[in-house]
Amino acid sequence: MQSHGRYGLYVVIVIGVLAIASMLLLARDNRQKPTNENHVTLQQEEHSGKSIGRGLIAATDNTAGEEPSEEPVLDPFEPITAVDAAAQIGVGWNLGNQLDAMPNEGDWGNGIVDTSVFDEVKAAGFDLVRIPVSWNDHIGAAPDYTIETLWMNRVEEVVDWALDRNMWVMLNVHHDSWKYMNLDKQADPEESLRKFLKVWEQIAQRFSGKSERLMLETLNEPTDIDPDQLNVLNDQILQIIRSSGGNNKERLVVEPGLHTNIDETIKTFKKPNDPYVILTVHNYDPWDYVSNWWGHVTWGTDSDKTYFDNMFKRLHDKFVADGLPVIIGEFGTLGTNERHSKWIYHDHFVRTAKKYGMVSVWWDNGEHLDRLRGYWNDPIVKDIIVNASHGIANSFVETGDLYIRQDEADDTALQLELNGNTMTGIFNGDAVLGEDDYKYDADTAQVTIKRVYLEGMLKDKGLGDIGQLTFRFSQGADQVVHVHQYKDPVLKQKELVIDRSGGDIVGDTGIELDYNGTEMARLKAVEADGQSVHTEWKDKQYVNLSDDFTFDAYRVHLKAKFANMFDKDATITLEFWPSGVELEVPVKVINKQ
């Protein structure tokens, strides 16, 4: 009986131990499992059925102040200094008007980005993708300013797509710069600043596990902020990133100068004492050419080129030579630019920046790579940029568009700019032009396309762009000359009537015409005494594409704001490609009595 009692005691002890262990395990499970009924996963997002990539596991709801429940998963990380990284990167591309669209991705016309975009950009030869992100519409209320889980997941997903392709990535805070970080215009600048710091605490922690190829850019184009305060702000964000754990102690951080303007940056930017910081500026000079303002539609004089050499040298001497590398985070043409000048502009910009040790990142708001259809609208300029960034010489033909008046084809000379290369052939599609089709003078680098060949191209063709001649060289990008057949454009109305008798014009005002194979170049508007119609730029007779006018295949459209500047009869002159072709449009104004 005594041994039997001891056995019973052992059983009781064992059962007790198991019960305690079970309670401890249950308590641990309850702590690990989300209890909020708003739990979400990326698979529930409307835009994608793909899982998120590597990195911090997301918080499972948007409750203000709730901390993520997992530590970041650390990707392999090999520290690289800013100087060495800048030396490795050839050229970059901007995923513009995508995640920076407001309020949501897709709202600015580029749809929902997928992996094919990064495949295309990588295949094109770009080393870096800048991913602008607007966070403001995805931030919760004070005091925590919690970023929406779905939005953070989506941003990480897109970042990982680029990293998975072994590309460098610049992730930033974009249009927040003028939504609440233009501190001089904020009613409560201290609260706006607190919001910004909270946002960066979350971004820094979420992306702390990424590889060294992820750079964090503090703010896009800071404006309406004191330059000294911007220097302090850059340092505050830098310290948040450095103290956020994971791989962020040695992560590359990109800091902007005031307005990202080169002159302002040279005057006011304070170099940080951190070997992993890169300076960023933007440049869209000359603005009137880049955006097709004031009739400036061509570029390429010696003076044009010297301007960039002088500017980039100043930037180099101030920062690069002092160990602070520079990324030009945005550049490129934005309007309808003449093809040849656009090509040499991009070549010279990238080549000169590289000469002074700087990386160029091409701005693309969907104008260059059509993300909905999956092709480059001008693949030549893309190839020119990539070649220039790697020191490969591009050659040029003096025109990207050859206009031939209907029934007036003749021998046509085209000047080549070889830049040390040799021409290897001229092609029409897959067909190679032979000795009977053109003459080449190697001493003057001039090609003459013979009349008979051009007549053959034009035969039985209508008006407009009827074919292309592709010039190939020993290295560098091809040059494609678009061959146009044209005759004089014709107005479909005797005059343009701007009727303001019932008040100001509300919508666009159209000028109907047949282009007849020509293409719109620029527009000027003057009153009878020669004064400019434009009330904001009285010294400019030519007006601004997009702001003042647009055009399509059938009409030139005056924007309502510009149409309301006409307060007396005037004349609009439409100028076309080829240069010298123009139409005058009488404008009759009916004012309110």
Backbone hydrogen bonds, N-H to C=O, Kabsch-Sander energy under -0.5 kcal/mol:
donor,donor_aa,acceptor,acceptor_aa,energy
5,G,1,M,-1.5
6,R,2,Q,-1.6
7,Y,3,S,-1.9
8,G,4,H,-1.8
9,L,5,G,-2.0
10,Y,6,R,-2.1
11,V,7,Y,-2.0
12,V,8,G,-2.0
13,I,9,L,-2.2
14,V,10,Y,-2.5
15,I,11,V,-2.5
16,G,12,V,-2.2
17,V,13,I,-2.3
18,L,14,V,-2.4
19,A,15,I,-2.1
20,I,16,G,-2.1
21,A,17,V,-2.3
22,S,18,L,-2.3
23,M,19,A,-2.1
24,L,20,I,-2.1
25,L,21,A,-2.3
26,L,22,S,-2.3
27,A,23,M,-2.2
28,R,24,L,-2.1
29,D,25,L,-2.3
30,N,26,L,-2.2
31,R,27,A,-1.7
32,Q,28,R,-1.6
33,K,29,D,-1.8
39,H,36,N,-1.4
40,V,60,T,-1.1
44,Q,41,T,-1.7
45,E,42,L,-1.9
56,L,206,R,-1.3
66,E,63,T,-1.9
74,L,72,P,-0.6
75,D,73,V,-0.6
75,D,209,G,-3.3
82,A,275,P,-2.8
85,A,81,T,-2.6
86,A,82,A,-2.5
87,A,83,V,-1.5
88,Q,84,D,-1.3
88,Q,85,A,-0.6
89,I,85,A,-1.8
92,G,360,S,-2.8
93,W,128,L,-2.1
94,N,362,W,-2.5
95,L,130,R,-2.7
96,G,94,N,-1.6
96,G,364,D,-1.5
98,Q,95,L,-0.6
99,L,95,L,-0.5
101,A,98,Q,-1.0
107,D,104,N,-2.0
109,G,106,G,-1.1
111,G,106,G,-0.5
113,V,111,G,-0.6
117,V,114,D,-1.3
118,F,114,D,-0.6
119,D,115,T,-1.9
120,E,116,S,-2.4
121,V,117,V,-2.4
122,K,118,F,-2.4
123,A,119,D,-2.5
124,A,120,E,-1.7
125,G,121,V,-0.6
125,G,122,K,-1.2
126,F,121,V,-1.7
127,D,91,V,-2.4
128,L,91,V,-1.3
129,V,168,W,-2.7
130,R,93,W,-2.4
131,I,129,V,-0.6
131,I,170,M,-3.6
134,S,99,L,-1.8
135,W,133,V,-0.6
138,H,135,W,-2.6
139,I,136,N,-1.1
140,G,146,T,-2.6
145,Y,141,A,-2.3
148,E,138,H,-2.9
152,M,148,E,-2.4
153,N,149,T,-2.8
154,R,150,L,-2.4
155,V,151,W,-2.6
156,E,152,M,-2.3
157,E,153,N,-2.5
158,V,154,R,-2.2
159,V,155,V,-2.5
160,D,156,E,-2.8
161,W,157,E,-1.6
162,A,158,V,-1.4
163,L,159,V,-2.4
164,D,160,D,-3.0
165,R,161,W,-0.6
165,R,162,A,-1.0
166,N,163,L,-2.2
167,M,162,A,-1.7
168,W,127,D,-2.7
169,V,213,R,-2.9
170,M,129,V,-2.2
171,L,169,V,-0.6
171,L,215,M,-2.6
172,N,131,I,-1.5
173,V,217,E,-0.7
174,H,133,V,-3.2
174,H,172,N,-0.5
177,S,174,H,-2.0
178,W,175,H,-1.5
179,K,175,H,-1.0
180,Y,176,D,-2.0
181,M,176,D,-2.1
183,L,181,M,-1.7
184,D,224,D,-3.0
185,K,182,N,-2.5
186,Q,183,L,-1.4
192,S,188,D,-2.1
193,L,189,P,-2.4
194,R,190,E,-2.1
195,K,191,E,-2.4
196,F,192,S,-2.1
197,L,193,L,-2.4
198,K,194,R,-2.1
199,V,195,K,-2.3
200,W,196,F,-2.2
201,E,197,L,-2.0
202,Q,198,K,-1.6
203,I,199,V,-2.3
204,A,200,W,-2.8
205,Q,201,E,-1.8
206,R,202,Q,-2.5
207,F,203,I,-2.2
208,S,205,Q,-1.0
210,K,207,F,-1.4
214,L,211,S,-1.7
215,M,169,V,-3.7
215,M,213,R,-0.6
216,L,252,L,-1.8
217,E,171,L,-3.2
217,E,215,M,-0.6
218,T,216,L,-0.5
218,T,254,V,-2.3
220,N,173,V,-2.1
230,L,226,D,-2.2
231,N,227,P,-1.9
232,V,228,D,-1.9
233,L,229,Q,-2.8
234,N,230,L,-3.0
235,D,231,N,-1.8
236,Q,232,V,-2.4
237,I,233,L,-2.5
238,L,234,N,-2.2
239,Q,235,D,-2.3
240,I,236,Q,-2.1
241,I,237,I,-2.5
242,R,238,L,-2.7
243,S,239,Q,-1.9
244,S,241,I,-1.4
247,N,208,S,-3.5
248,N,245,G,-1.9
250,E,247,N,-1.0
251,R,248,N,-0.7
253,V,276,Y,-2.5
254,V,216,L,-2.6
255,E,253,V,-0.5
255,E,278,I,-3.0
257,G,280,T,-1.4
259,H,222,P,-2.1
260,T,257,G,-2.2
261,N,258,L,-2.2
265,T,261,N,-2.6
266,I,262,I,-2.5
267,K,263,D,-1.7
268,T,264,E,-2.2
269,F,265,T,-2.4
271,K,269,F,-0.6
274,D,272,P,-1.4
277,V,274,D,-1.3
278,I,253,V,-2.7
279,L,325,P,-2.6
280,T,255,E,-2.4
281,V,327,I,-1.6
282,H,260,T,-3.3
283,N,330,E,-2.3
289,Y,286,P,-0.8
290,V,286,P,-2.6
291,S,287,W,-2.4
292,N,289,Y,-0.9
293,W,288,D,-3.0
295,G,543,V,-0.7
296,H,293,W,-2.2
297,V,295,G,-1.3
305,K,301,T,-2.0
306,T,302,D,-2.4
307,Y,303,S,-1.7
308,F,304,D,-0.9
309,D,305,K,-1.6
310,N,306,T,-2.6
311,M,307,Y,-2.2
312,F,308,F,-2.8
313,K,309,D,-1.7
314,R,310,N,-1.8
315,L,311,M,-1.9
316,H,312,F,-2.4
317,D,313,K,-3.0
318,K,314,R,-1.9
319,F,315,L,-2.2
320,V,315,L,-0.9
321,A,316,H,-3.1
322,D,319,F,-1.0
323,G,320,V,-1.8
324,L,319,F,-2.4
327,I,279,L,-2.7
328,I,326,V,-0.5
328,I,359,V,-3.6
329,G,281,V,-1.8
329,G,327,I,-1.2
330,E,281,V,-0.6
334,L,290,V,-2.9
335,G,290,V,-2.0
337,N,335,G,-1.2
338,E,297,V,-1.3
342,K,338,E,-2.2
343,W,339,R,-2.0
344,I,340,H,-2.2
345,Y,341,S,-2.1
346,H,342,K,-2.1
347,D,343,W,-2.0
348,H,344,I,-2.5
349,F,345,Y,-2.6
350,V,346,H,-2.2
351,R,347,D,-2.3
352,T,348,H,-2.4
353,A,349,F,-2.4
354,K,350,V,-2.4
355,K,351,R,-1.8
356,Y,352,T,-1.3
357,G,354,K,-2.0
358,M,353,A,-2.7
359,V,326,V,-1.8
361,V,328,I,-2.3
362,W,92,G,-2.6
362,W,360,S,-0.5
363,W,331,F,-2.7
370,D,368,H,-0.7
370,D,375,Y,-2.8
371,R,369,L,-1.0
374,G,370,D,-2.4
375,Y,370,D,-1.0
377,N,368,H,-3.2
382,K,378,D,-1.3
383,D,379,P,-2.1
384,I,380,I,-2.6
385,I,381,V,-2.3
386,V,382,K,-2.0
387,N,383,D,-2.5
388,A,384,I,-2.6
389,S,385,I,-2.0
390,H,386,V,-0.9
390,H,387,N,-0.8
391,G,388,A,-1.3
392,I,387,N,-2.6
393,A,391,G,-0.5
395,S,477,A,-0.5
396,F,417,E,-2.2
398,E,415,Q,-2.3
402,L,482,H,-3.3
403,Y,401,D,-0.6
404,I,402,L,-0.5
404,I,484,H,-3.1
405,R,403,Y,-0.5
406,Q,486,Y,-3.1
408,E,405,R,-2.2
412,T,449,I,-2.5
414,L,447,V,-3.7
416,L,445,A,-2.8
417,E,396,F,-3.0
418,L,416,L,-0.6
421,N,418,L,-1.4
424,T,472,R,-2.6
425,G,472,R,-1.2
427,F,470,T,-2.6
428,N,431,A,-2.9
429,G,427,F,-0.6
431,A,428,N,-1.7
433,L,426,I,-2.9
437,D,434,G,-1.7
438,Y,434,G,-1.1
439,K,448,T,-2.2
441,D,446,Q,-2.7
442,A,440,Y,-0.8
445,A,441,D,-1.3
446,Q,441,D,-1.6
447,V,414,L,-2.9
448,T,439,K,-2.9
449,I,412,T,-2.7
449,I,447,V,-0.6
450,K,437,D,-2.4
454,L,450,K,-2.1
455,E,451,R,-2.7
456,G,452,V,-1.7
457,M,453,Y,-1.9
458,L,454,L,-2.1
459,K,455,E,-1.5
461,K,458,L,-2.2
464,G,485,Q,-3.2
466,I,464,G,-0.8
466,I,483,V,-2.5
467,G,483,V,-0.9
469,L,481,V,-2.5
470,T,427,F,-3.1
470,T,468,Q,-0.5
471,F,469,L,-0.6
471,F,479,Q,-3.5
472,R,425,G,-2.7
474,S,422,T,-2.1
479,Q,471,F,-2.3
481,V,469,L,-3.0
481,V,479,Q,-0.6
482,H,400,G,-2.8
482,H,480,V,-0.7
483,V,467,G,-3.2
484,H,402,L,-3.3
484,H,482,H,-0.6
485,Q,464,G,-2.3
486,Y,404,I,-1.9
487,K,516,N,-2.2
490,V,514,D,-2.1
492,K,512,E,-2.3
496,L,586,P,-3.0
497,V,495,E,-0.6
498,I,496,L,-0.6
498,I,588,K,-2.8
499,D,497,V,-0.8
500,R,498,I,-0.9
500,R,590,I,-3.4
503,G,500,R,-1.5
509,T,558,L,-2.4
511,I,556,V,-2.5
512,E,510,G,-0.5
513,L,554,Y,-2.0
514,D,490,V,-2.9
515,Y,513,L,-0.6
518,T,515,Y,-1.6
519,E,577,W,-2.0
521,A,575,E,-2.7
522,R,575,E,-1.7
524,K,573,T,-2.0
525,A,541,Q,-2.2
526,V,571,T,-2.2
527,E,531,Q,-3.0
528,A,569,D,-0.7
530,G,527,E,-2.2
532,S,538,K,-0.7
533,V,525,A,-1.9
540,K,537,W,-2.2
541,Q,539,D,-0.5
543,V,523,L,-2.4
545,L,292,N,-2.3
546,S,549,F,-3.1
547,D,545,L,-1.8
548,D,544,N,-2.8
549,F,544,N,-1.4
550,T,557,H,-2.0
552,D,555,R,-2.5
556,V,511,I,-2.0
557,H,550,T,-2.9
558,L,509,T,-3.4
558,L,556,V,-0.5
559,K,548,D,-2.7
559,K,557,H,-0.5
563,A,559,K,-2.9
564,N,560,A,-2.0
565,M,562,F,-1.9
566,F,563,A,-1.3
567,D,565,M,-0.8
570,A,587,V,-1.7
571,T,526,V,-2.8
572,I,585,V,-2.6
573,T,524,K,-2.7
574,L,572,I,-0.6
574,L,583,L,-3.0
575,E,522,R,-2.7
575,E,573,T,-0.6
576,F,581,V,-2.8
577,W,519,E,-3.3
581,V,576,F,-0.5
581,V,578,P,-1.7
583,L,574,L,-2.3
585,V,572,I,-3.6
587,V,570,A,-2.8
588,K,496,L,-2.7
588,K,586,P,-0.5
589,V,587,V,-0.5
590,I,498,I,-2.6
591,N,589,V,-0.6
